[in-house]
Amino acid sequence: MNDASTSSDQPNENISSDHAAAAAPADMGTEPTQEKKRVQREQKGAVLDHLIRSIDIMVYCQLSTLYYME
C-alpha cells in the first residue's frame, strides 16, 4: 500500500519540479525586458528634453529677432 502511494507521489513531484524549471527561465526573461524598458524610457526622456530645449532656443531667437527688427 505504501508502494502505491509512493509511485503516485513521484509523478506529482516530477510535475512540480518541471513547473519550477519552466518558471525559472520565464522569471529570468522578464528582468532583461524590464531593464530594456527602463533604458528606453531614459533615452526617450533624453530625446524629449533635447527637443524641448531646441524649441525653446528657436522661439527665443525668433522673439529676439522680432524685437530688434522693430
C-alpha positions as CSV (number, residue, x, y, z in Angstrom):
1,M,0.0,0.0,0.0
2,N,2.9,2.3,0.7
3,D,4.5,1.4,-2.6
4,A,1.3,2.5,-4.5
5,S,1.2,5.9,-2.7
6,T,4.9,6.4,-3.3
7,S,4.6,5.8,-7.0
8,S,1.7,8.2,-7.2
9,D,3.6,10.8,-5.3
10,Q,6.6,10.6,-7.6
11,P,4.9,11.9,-10.7
12,N,3.5,14.8,-8.8
13,E,6.9,15.7,-7.6
14,N,8.2,15.5,-11.1
15,I,5.4,17.7,-12.4
16,S,6.2,20.2,-9.6
17,S,9.9,20.2,-10.5
18,D,9.0,20.6,-14.2
19,H,6.9,23.6,-13.4
20,A,9.6,25.1,-11.3
21,A,12.2,24.6,-14.0
22,A,9.8,26.1,-16.6
23,A,9.0,29.0,-14.4
24,A,12.7,29.9,-13.8
25,P,13.5,30.9,-17.4
26,A,10.3,32.9,-17.6
27,D,11.2,34.9,-14.5
28,M,14.7,35.4,-15.8
29,G,13.3,36.6,-19.1
30,T,11.3,39.4,-17.5
31,E,14.4,41.1,-15.9
32,P,16.2,41.9,-19.2
33,T,12.8,43.1,-20.6
34,Q,12.3,45.4,-17.7
35,E,15.9,46.6,-18.0
36,K,15.4,47.3,-21.7
37,K,12.2,49.2,-21.0
38,R,14.0,51.3,-18.3
39,V,16.8,52.1,-20.7
40,Q,14.3,53.0,-23.5
41,R,12.4,55.3,-21.0
42,E,15.7,57.1,-20.1
43,Q,16.6,57.5,-23.8
44,K,13.1,58.8,-24.6
45,G,13.3,61.3,-21.8
46,A,16.7,62.5,-23.1
47,V,15.3,63.0,-26.6
48,L,12.3,64.8,-25.3
49,D,14.5,67.0,-23.2
50,H,16.7,67.9,-26.1
51,L,13.7,68.6,-28.3
52,I,12.1,70.9,-25.7
53,R,15.4,72.8,-25.3
54,S,15.8,73.2,-29.0
55,I,12.3,74.6,-29.4
56,D,12.8,77.0,-26.6
57,I,16.0,78.3,-28.2
58,M,14.3,78.7,-31.5
59,V,11.4,80.6,-30.0
60,Y,13.8,82.8,-28.1
61,C,15.9,83.6,-31.2
62,Q,12.7,84.4,-33.2
63,L,11.4,86.7,-30.5
64,S,14.8,88.4,-30.2
65,T,14.9,88.9,-34.0
66,L,11.4,90.4,-34.0
67,Y,12.3,92.7,-31.1
68,Y,15.4,94.0,-32.8
69,M,13.7,94.5,-36.2
70,E,11.1,96.9,-34.7
